[in-house]
Amino acid sequence: MTRRPPRGFTLIEVTVGAAVALIVIGIVTATFLSQQRSMQALDLSREASSAARDAMLSMQETIGRAGYGIDPRCAFDFRTYSCPSWSAAAPCRDNVNGPDEIVFVSRDPNYYWAGTPSSLIAGCDPSAPCIGHAWQVTAFTTTTVTVAANAGDRFLKGQIVQMVCSQGRNPTMGRIAGNQTAGAAGNFQLTLDPIVAGNPYRANIPASADLCFNYAGVTLFLVNRYRYHVATINGDPWLMLDRGLDFNQNGTTPEVVSGGTPDIADEIPIAHGVEDMQIAYLLRPRTTIAAPDNGADWVIGDTPGTIEEPDPTVTAPQQNTPDTDPLRYNLHPANIRGVRIRLTIRSLRQDITQPTPWAGDPAVAAGSTSIENRNDFTAVTLGRYRRFFSSVSVTTPNLNSKNPFIF
C-alpha cells in the first residue's frame, strides 16, 4: 500500500509565510503613514504659504506708497493713532515680547485734475476742476472745511483729509468728526475734530494759517491711513488692517482711545494664521556719520531685547537740504528708506501625525534666539502647531523727495 504524502503546510512553512506577510503589511503600513504625514505637512505648508502671500502682497503694495502726496515727516505715525502719549519715552508700535504694529499714511490717488498748460491756478477750481477724491475748498474755519461736493460724496468718521494751497503749498491735515454725506451738489460743510497740538493729523487750518488759504486753488484730498497689527479672532491669529474708519457707520472706529471701546468690526482681516509680525526700519547709511540706532547698523528695531522706534521728536530734516545734511541721518521717521517685515505663520490645524511628546514647532527659527529685536517668546503657546517664517524688505521712495508734492 502506497503511503500518501502529507497534506497542508509544515509549521516552519506557516511561520515563514506569516513572517513574510507581517513584513509586507508593515512596509505597506509604514509607507501609508509616511505618505499621510507628508500630505499633512504639505497641506499645512500650503496654508502657511497662502497666508504669507496674502500678507506680503497687501503690505508690500501699501507700504511702498507710504508718504505719497504727504510731507515725509508725517508719512509714518509712531505716536498718535491708538497711542497713549505723544512722547519719545512711550513708544507704542514696537515690542520685544509680542507682535509689532506699523502705521503709515498716503494720499488717496483716486483723483484727476483737469488742468492744462494754460491753467492759471494749480489746484481744484471751476476753471480747472477736480474729479474723484479731490475737492475745491470754498470756505473754512478752524473746525470746518466747505468743499464743492457732488451729490452722494461720503466722508466717513475718522477719515484724514489734507488741505493745501495752490501749487501744493502749506499742506495741513485734519480728521473728519463724523459720518457725513453730501445730499446735493454744491457747497458742503465738513466738520473736523478739534485741533490737537503736536498732532500733525489733527492740525486743521488754524487761525494763524497762511494767507494763501484765502485765495483760489485751495484743495482737499483724502489721506489713507493703514495700521497693520496681529489680533486673535475665535482663538486663531490674524493679520488685521485697521484703516481708522467707521465703515459700518455706527459712530465708532477701531481706534483705541481713553475710556472708549474700539470697534473691531471696522477692521479688515488680511491673512489667517499670522502669529507674529516684527518690523525693522532701514536708514540710509553714511560712512562719515555714526549710525544713530542701538545696533549701530543703520537698522532701527533689530537689537534683541531693546525696544526701538524712529523718533518723531528729534529735529526733522527739511526737503530743500542736500543729502549731506546730518539731519537726514538721524532717527526721525522722515529718514526711513525701507521697511523690513518678518512674519511668523502658524498652521491653522495641529499636526496630529507627530508623536505625542512633540509640543509643536518653536516660535523662532532653528539656530536663532530672536526675530529682529523680539527675544521673549514666553507668551507663545506651541500647541502642537507648525510654524513657518517669511520676510521681505520694502523701499519707501516717497520719503526721499526733495520738493513739495503738488499733484
Secondary structure by P-SEA (a helix, b strand, c coil): ccccccccccaaaaaaaaaaaaaaaaaaaaaaaaaaaaaaaaaaaaaaaaaaaaaaaaaaaaaaaccccccccccccccccccccccccccccccccbbbbbbbcccccccccccccccccccccccbbbcccbbbbccccccbbbccccccccccccbbbbbbcccccbbbbbbbccccccccccbbbbbbcccccccccccccccccccccccccbbbbbbbbbbbbbbbccccccbbbbcccccccccccccccccccccccccccccccccbbbbbbbccccccccccccccccccccccccccccccccbbbbcccccccccccccccccccbbbbbbbbbbcccccccccccccccccccccccccccccccccccccbbbbbbbbccccccccccccccc
